[in-house]
Amino acid sequence: MPENRTPTHPGEILLHEFLIPLSISQAALARHLGIPVRRVSEIVHNRRGVEAKTAWLLAQAFGTTPQFWVNLQVAHDVTICKPTGEPKPPLCS
């Protein structure tokens, strides 16, 4: 993966790889998962991350694994939270 590219947020994957191709609305997904529509909307609009419980629900709904969703989230978070400035020396050298 190029170093200057932020990994795709799981909400974009959810929208473009699952909801749109399967013609599922955010409201229908929320009802199916038993969660508020607002949570789905916030994930899809990159205003909320996918937590472990939601990862399990999405995995069951779409036949993926919870690790798929968590890994997408972690890859995104690690990149956007990268510290700026001088790198610190390692603790163990």
N, CA, C and O of each residue as an XYZ file, in Angstrom:
372
protein
N       0.847     -1.166      0.000
C       0.000      0.000      0.000
C       0.897      1.235      0.000
O       1.868      1.291      0.754
N       0.582      2.223     -0.836
C       1.392      3.438     -0.844
C       1.340      4.128      0.518
O       0.295      4.164      1.169
N       2.489      4.678      0.942
C       2.563      5.292      2.260
C       1.706      6.541      2.386
O       1.275      6.878      3.488
N       1.450      7.233      1.287
C       0.708      8.491      1.358
C      -0.801      8.309      1.213
O      -1.530      9.298      1.140
N      -1.272      7.095      1.170
C      -2.703      6.834      1.012
C      -3.298      6.362      2.326
O      -2.803      5.421      2.947
N      -4.366      7.028      2.738
C      -5.084      6.588      3.932
C      -5.970      5.403      3.556
O      -6.737      5.487      2.597
N      -5.873      4.307      4.295
C      -6.738      3.164      3.998
C      -8.219      3.565      4.057
O      -8.617      4.439      4.829
N      -8.988      2.923      3.249
C     -10.417      3.212      3.147
C     -11.117      2.940      4.465
O     -10.895      1.913      5.106
N     -11.967      3.879      4.857
C     -12.758      3.724      6.076
C     -13.755      2.576      5.863
O     -14.290      2.423      4.765
N     -14.008      1.768      6.903
C     -14.946      0.650      6.740
C     -16.347      1.088      6.322
O     -17.078      0.307      5.712
N     -16.731      2.315      6.638
C     -18.038      2.811      6.208
C     -18.158      2.901      4.698
O     -19.218      2.633      4.133
N     -17.062      3.283      4.045
C     -17.074      3.335      2.576
C     -17.179      1.935      1.994
O     -17.879      1.715      1.006
N     -16.482      0.991      2.609
C     -16.570     -0.411      2.167
C     -17.990     -0.919      2.367
O     -18.560     -1.556      1.482
N     -18.551     -0.636      3.523
C     -19.925     -1.058      3.808
C     -20.882     -0.522      2.749
O     -21.710     -1.268      2.226
N     -20.773      0.745      2.435
C     -21.673      1.364      1.469
C     -21.459      0.829      0.059
O     -22.401      0.377     -0.592
N     -20.210      0.882     -0.409
C     -19.941      0.600     -1.830
C     -19.777     -0.877     -2.182
O     -19.953     -1.264     -3.337
N     -19.441     -1.697     -1.195
C     -19.248     -3.124     -1.476
C     -20.403     -4.004     -0.994
O     -20.521     -5.159     -1.404
N     -21.252     -3.455     -0.124
C     -22.334     -4.260      0.426
C     -23.703     -3.617      0.214
O     -24.553     -4.204     -0.456
N     -23.934     -2.446      0.759
C     -25.275     -1.854      0.709
C     -25.732     -1.549     -0.716
O     -26.808     -1.980     -1.129
N     -24.927     -0.814     -1.459
C     -25.343     -0.450     -2.826
C     -25.490     -1.681     -3.714
O     -26.540     -1.844     -4.335
N     -24.481     -2.560     -3.805
C     -24.645     -3.725     -4.682
C     -25.806     -4.643     -4.309
O     -26.413     -5.272     -5.176
N     -26.111     -4.714     -3.014
C     -27.190     -5.590     -2.565
C     -28.533     -4.868     -2.445
O     -29.532     -5.458     -2.035
N     -28.543     -3.581     -2.810
C     -29.763     -2.751     -2.730
C     -30.387     -2.784     -1.339
O     -31.594     -2.966     -1.183
N     -29.535     -2.603     -0.336
C     -29.992     -2.576      1.052
C     -29.863     -1.146      1.562
O     -28.809     -0.525      1.426
N     -30.934     -0.628      2.145
C     -30.872      0.721      2.700
C     -30.206      0.686      4.078
O     -30.132     -0.359      4.724
N     -29.731      1.836      4.501
C     -29.157      1.932      5.837
C     -30.201      1.593      6.894
O     -29.893      0.933      7.887
N     -31.425      2.040      6.683
C     -32.507      1.757      7.632
C     -32.791      0.256      7.698
O     -32.991     -0.288      8.785
N     -32.810     -0.413      6.551
C     -33.067     -1.854      6.535
C     -31.944     -2.605      7.240
O     -32.194     -3.564      7.971
N     -30.709     -2.170      7.020
C     -29.583     -2.820      7.702
C     -29.692     -2.617      9.207
O     -29.511     -3.558      9.980
N     -29.986     -1.403      9.617
C     -30.117     -1.113     11.047
C     -31.199     -1.983     11.687
O     -30.997     -2.537     12.767
N     -32.343     -2.101     11.018
C     -33.423     -2.954     11.544
C     -32.948     -4.393     11.668
O     -33.183     -5.046     12.685
N     -32.280     -4.885     10.629
C     -31.797     -6.266     10.620
C     -30.795     -6.512     11.752
O     -30.811     -7.564     12.391
N     -29.930     -5.534     11.990
C     -28.903     -5.689     13.017
C     -29.421     -5.386     14.417
O     -28.802     -5.771     15.409
N     -30.561     -4.694     14.499
C     -31.099     -4.311     15.793
C     -30.346     -3.151     16.425
O     -30.211     -3.073     17.646
N     -29.859     -2.250     15.578
C     -29.129     -1.079     16.064
C     -29.777      0.178     15.502
O     -30.544      0.104     14.541
N     -29.476      1.335     16.093
C     -30.066      2.569     15.574
C     -29.592      2.900     14.158
O     -28.442      2.645     13.798
N     -30.492      3.467     13.370
C     -30.144      3.898     12.014
C     -29.000      4.905     12.081
O     -28.125      4.924     11.216
N     -29.019      5.729     13.104
C     -27.975      6.745     13.249
C     -26.582      6.109     13.299
O     -25.642      6.650     12.718
N     -26.437      4.971     13.981
C     -25.128      4.312     14.053
C     -24.666      3.889     12.667
O     -23.509      4.103     12.305
N     -25.559      3.293     11.895
C     -25.200      2.883     10.533
C     -24.831      4.114      9.702
O     -23.826      4.107      8.991
N     -25.633      5.153      9.791
C     -25.378      6.372      9.035
C     -24.025      6.980      9.406
O     -23.270      7.393      8.526
N     -23.721      7.037     10.687
C     -22.441      7.610     11.116
C     -21.260      6.782     10.629
O     -20.218      7.340     10.286
N     -21.403      5.475     10.592
C     -20.337      4.613     10.057
C     -20.174      4.879      8.566
O     -19.061      5.094      8.086
N     -21.289      4.863      7.832
C     -21.244      5.064      6.382
C     -20.647      6.422      6.015
O     -19.967      6.549      4.997
N     -20.899      7.429      6.840
C     -20.392      8.783      6.552
C     -19.072      9.078      7.252
O     -18.682     10.237      7.389
N     -18.386      8.030      7.693
C     -17.049      8.123      8.291
C     -17.003      9.001      9.537
O     -15.966      9.588      9.844
N     -18.101      9.091     10.243
C     -18.138      9.868     11.482
C     -18.061      8.968     12.711
O     -18.020      9.443     13.846
N     -18.043      7.675     12.467
C     -17.987      6.706     13.562
C     -17.224      5.488     13.067
O     -17.323      5.108     11.900
N     -16.468      4.888     13.960
C     -15.744      3.685     13.606
C     -16.566      2.436     13.867
O     -17.623      2.484     14.497
N     -16.066      1.336     13.376
C     -16.709      0.036     13.611
C     -16.093     -0.567     14.868
O     -14.904     -0.885     14.899
N     -16.903     -0.717     15.889
C     -16.464     -1.322     17.146
C     -16.662     -2.832     17.068
O     -17.306     -3.340     16.150
N     -16.105     -3.533     18.034
C     -16.137     -4.999     18.020
C     -17.555     -5.560     17.923
O     -17.802     -6.479     17.141
N     -18.489     -5.021     18.707
C     -19.859     -5.549     18.681
C     -20.485     -5.352     17.300
O     -21.134     -6.256     16.772
N     -20.289     -4.175     16.724
C     -20.828     -3.914     15.387
C     -20.132     -4.788     14.349
O     -20.765     -5.240     13.395
N     -18.839     -5.029     14.528
C     -18.103     -5.906     13.610
C     -18.717     -7.303     13.594
O     -18.836     -7.924     12.538
N     -19.105     -7.792     14.769
C     -19.754     -9.111     14.839
C     -21.091     -9.096     14.108
O     -21.410    -10.025     13.366
N     -21.868     -8.042     14.319
C     -23.175     -7.954     13.659
C     -23.032     -7.879     12.144
O     -23.761     -8.550     11.414
N     -22.098     -7.069     11.677
C     -21.876     -6.950     10.225
C     -21.373     -8.272      9.645
O     -21.779     -8.672      8.554
N     -20.497     -8.939     10.372
C     -19.969    -10.229      9.904
C     -21.089    -11.251      9.735
O     -21.140    -11.972      8.738
N     -21.976    -11.305     10.708
C     -23.090    -12.248     10.622
C     -24.037    -11.881      9.490
O     -24.558    -12.763      8.806
N     -24.264    -10.590      9.287
C     -25.202    -10.146      8.248
C     -24.673    -10.384      6.844
O     -25.442    -10.706      5.939
N     -23.361    -10.228      6.652
C     -22.814    -10.277      5.296
C     -21.909    -11.480      5.033
O     -21.300    -11.569      3.967
N     -21.814    -12.396      5.979
C     -21.009    -13.592      5.750
C     -19.518    -13.313      5.703
O     -18.772    -14.010      5.015
N     -19.085    -12.299      6.428
C     -17.655    -12.005      6.524
C     -17.196    -12.446      7.915
O     -17.882    -13.215      8.588
N     -16.056    -11.962      8.326
C     -15.593    -12.204      9.691
C     -15.571    -10.878     10.437
O     -15.468     -9.823      9.811
N     -15.664    -10.910     11.745
C     -15.530     -9.664     12.487
C     -14.140     -9.052     12.295
O     -13.987     -7.831     12.326
N     -13.137     -9.898     12.097
C     -11.778     -9.412     11.875
C     -11.687     -8.562     10.610
O     -10.920     -7.600     10.563
N     -12.458     -8.908      9.593
C     -12.481     -8.112      8.360
C     -12.803     -6.659      8.686
O     -12.094     -5.750      8.254
N     -13.871     -6.441      9.448
C     -14.319     -5.089      9.774
C     -13.362     -4.399     10.737
O     -13.053     -3.220     10.570
N     -12.895     -5.129     11.739
C     -11.968     -4.551     12.706
C     -10.645     -4.190     12.032
O     -10.079     -3.132     12.304
N     -10.156     -5.056     11.162
C      -8.901     -4.777     10.465
C      -9.013     -3.543      9.573
O      -8.080     -2.744      9.500
N     -10.150     -3.385      8.894
C     -10.354     -2.171      8.100
C     -10.287     -0.937      8.995
O      -9.662      0.064      8.645
N     -10.940     -1.024     10.156
C     -10.963      0.113     11.069
C      -9.575      0.425     11.613
O      -9.163      1.585     11.641
N      -8.862     -0.595     12.040
C      -7.528     -0.389     12.607
C      -6.575      0.181     11.561
O      -5.809      1.095     11.867
N      -6.604     -0.328     10.355
C      -5.726      0.196      9.297
C      -6.003      1.679      9.066
O      -5.077      2.474      8.905
N      -7.269      2.038      9.050
C      -7.641      3.441      8.864
C      -7.174      4.284     10.050
O      -6.558      5.333      9.861
N      -7.462      3.834     11.260
C      -7.135      4.593     12.468
C      -5.629      4.780     12.650
O      -5.175      5.870     12.996
N      -4.866      3.731     12.420
C      -3.418      3.810     12.597
C      -2.827      4.849     11.650
O      -1.897      5.568     12.016
N      -3.355      4.928     10.455
C      -2.838      5.887      9.490
C      -3.214      7.314      9.854
O      -2.365      8.204      9.796
N      -4.464      7.550     10.226
C      -4.863      8.929     10.514
C      -4.348      9.403     11.868
O      -4.314     10.608     12.120
N      -3.950      8.495     12.738
C      -3.437      8.872     14.054
C      -1.910      8.899     14.115
O      -1.328      9.046     15.190
N      -1.270      8.757     12.966
C       0.193      8.739     12.931
C       0.736     10.058     13.465
O       0.330     11.131     13.019
N       1.665      9.973     14.433
C       2.230     11.216     14.967
C       3.081     11.927     13.916
O       3.653     11.306     13.020
N       3.140     13.211     14.056
C       3.968     14.011     13.147
C       5.223     14.452     13.890
O       5.281     14.386     15.118
N       6.205     14.892     13.156
C       7.440     15.365     13.776
C       8.505     14.298     13.800
O       8.423     13.292     13.095
N       9.511     14.537     14.627
C      10.649     13.629     14.732
C      10.242     12.296     15.341
O       9.547     12.268     16.357
N      10.667     11.190     14.735
C      10.380      9.889     15.337
C      11.122      9.745     16.659
O      12.243     10.232     16.806
N      10.505      9.090     17.597
C      11.117      8.830     18.897
C      12.006      7.595     18.783
O      11.707      6.690     18.004
N      13.095      7.546     19.551
C      13.934      6.341     19.524
C      13.166      5.172     20.134
O      12.296      5.376     20.981
N      13.481      3.948     19.707
C      12.801      2.784     20.264
C      13.094      2.631     21.758
O      14.164      3.015     22.231
N      12.142      2.071     22.489
C      12.329      1.833     23.919
C      13.387      0.763     24.167
O      14.192      0.869     25.093
N      13.372     -0.249     23.339
C      14.341     -1.347     23.475
C      15.258     -1.334     22.263
O      14.809     -1.507     21.130
N      16.514     -1.133     22.503
C      17.435     -1.143     21.344
C      18.613     -2.016     21.606
O      19.488     -2.147     20.750
